[in-house]
Amino acid sequence: MGRESKFTKSDLYQATNQLLLQYGYNGFHFGLLAEQLNVTRAALYKYFDNKDELITEYMVEEMERFLLDLQKMKEYPLFKDQLDYLLGVIFKYSRIHQILSMIFQIQKSNHVKVNEALELLETQHEKMYSYLNDFVQLGKRDKLLKSEFPNHLILGFIFQTVNIPNYSQLPEQDWKNLVMEFLCSGMFNEK
């Protein structure tokens, strides 16, 4: 008797996320995923022609959820409130940057679904940048951010904060507050 071939989309995406983070794009394959889900590889091939189709579909869905949360940032009129909200979103999706960076390993192919997903991911990336650019422009307009710093440098620092290990093992909100203080006030004492 074969293994049960039932799994939910949520199970599938959770396992895909975990395996991509653990093994990377090149180490990820349907054999690992099937073992993780306790199904046969054939069960996976019923839904996806190859790993690129699965990974790009997963990335599109993750990016869509990220964008839905990110666009809510505009509900806060003040820059510092937007920054606080943005940090919360970044911490919530702390691994999305690592996963989405794998997109550059996926080649355009003859596979229509993969190519459509890659094009959609590009559109989603542009939408994300538009939201973030508006955020930085608000900070510059309110003279809270230095206008001489390029937007991508400011955003890079903000996004890289999730990669700083919390060695002090502070509760998440305390860690977020500390990062917020560092971003807003820097590391130097005022003289």
N, C-alpha and C positions, 0 to 999 in steps of 0.2 A: 504494500500500500504506500503511495507517495505522500509527500508532505502536503499539508493543507495549503491551498494557494489563495487564501483570502488575506487581504491587508487593506487598510484604509489609505487614502491619499496622505493623510497626516502622518501615519506610520512610515509610509514610503519616503516622504520628504524629511522626516526627522532622522531616519536611518541614512538617507543620502547626505544630509548635512553632517552628521557625525562621522561618516566614513570619508567624506571629502576633507574634513578638518584633520582627520587622523592619517590618511594616506595620500592626500593631495589628488589632483586631477589624474596624473599618470598612474597612480597606484589604485585608483578606484576602478572596480569592474563589477559586472553583474553577479559573478560568483560570490564576492564578498557581501553584496547587497542581499542576495538570496539567502545566504547563511544568516545574516543579521535578522532578516524578516521571517526566517524559518519557512521558506517557500522554495520552489524549484526555480531555476533560471528561466525555464520555459514560461512560468507564470509571469515573469517580468517582461519577456518578449511578446506576450499577448498585448501589452500596452505600449511598449516602446521598441523601436527598431534597433536602437543602440544607446550607449551611455550618453552621447552628446544630446540626443533628443530629451532624455530624462533630465540631465543636468541643466540644459537651457530652459526647459519648462519650469523646473524648480527655481532657477534664478529669477525668471520673470515673475513668478508668484511672490518670492521673497522681496524683490525690488518693489513690487506693487504695494505690498503691506508697508514697507519702509516709507514709500512716497505718501501713502495715506496718512501715516503718522506725522511725517515731515511737514506736510502742507498745513497741518493744524497749528504750526508754529506762528502763522500769521494771525491767529486769534489773540495773540498777546501784542499789544501796541508798543510796549517798551522794549528796547533792545536787550536789556539785562534779563528781562523775563523770557524773551525769545532764546537767549543764550542758555538760560537754565533749562528751558524746555528742550532745546536742541541737545544738550548734554544728556538729558534723560533718554532721548530717542537713540542717541549714539550708544549709550551704555546698554539699552535694551537690545539693540542690533549689533552688539560688539563684534560679532564674527562675520557679519555680512560683507565687510570690506575684504576680508581674507577670501571668502567664497567667491565674491564677484571678481576678484583679481584673476581668478582661474579662467575667466572668459577669454583672455588673450591666448590661451592654449587651445581653444576650440577653433578649428579652421572652417572657413566657409566650404560648403561641400555641395553635392548634388541633392542633399536631403532638404526638401522644401521646408519641413517643420523646423529644422535646426536653423536654417537661414532666416526664416520669419522671426524666430525667437531672438536671434542675434540682432536683427534690425530693431525689434521692439526694445531690447535691452539698451541699445544705443539711444533710442528716443527717450526711454526712462532716465538714462544717465543725463541727458540734456535737460530734462525736466527737473531732476534733482539739482543740477548745477544752477538752474534758474532760481529755484527756491533759495538756495544757499547764497547766491550772488545778491539777491534782494536783501537777505539778512545782513550781509557784510555792508552793503550800501547804506542800510539803515544805521548801522553803527558808525560809519564814516560821516553820514549826514548829520548825525547827532553829536559828532566830534568825540565819540567815545573810542573809536579806532583810528589809528594813525593812517592818514590818507596815502602816505608814501609806501606803505606796505602793500604788495600785490594781494589781491583777493585770495589767490590760490595758496599763498604762504599762510595767511591767517586761517583759512579753512583746513590746511594741512596740519597746523598745530592743534587745532580743535579736534580734528578726527584722530590724530595720533594719541590723544590722551587715553583712549581706551586700551592702548597697547602698553601703558605704563603699569607694571605690576603693583598691586596693592599689598606690598610686603607687610605693612602694619596690620593688615587684615581688619581694617576699619569696616563698620557696616556700610553698605552701598551708598546710602544717603550722605553719610559723613564723608566718604571718599569723594563723592560727586561734589559736595560743598567745598572740599579742599582743592579739588581741581578747578572749580569755578573761581575760588579766591586767587589761585595762582594765575589763571588766565586773565582775570580782571585787574589784579594788583601787581603781578610779577613777583620776582624773588628778592628784590632789593628793598631794604628798609627805606622809608622816606626820610630825607634829611631836612 
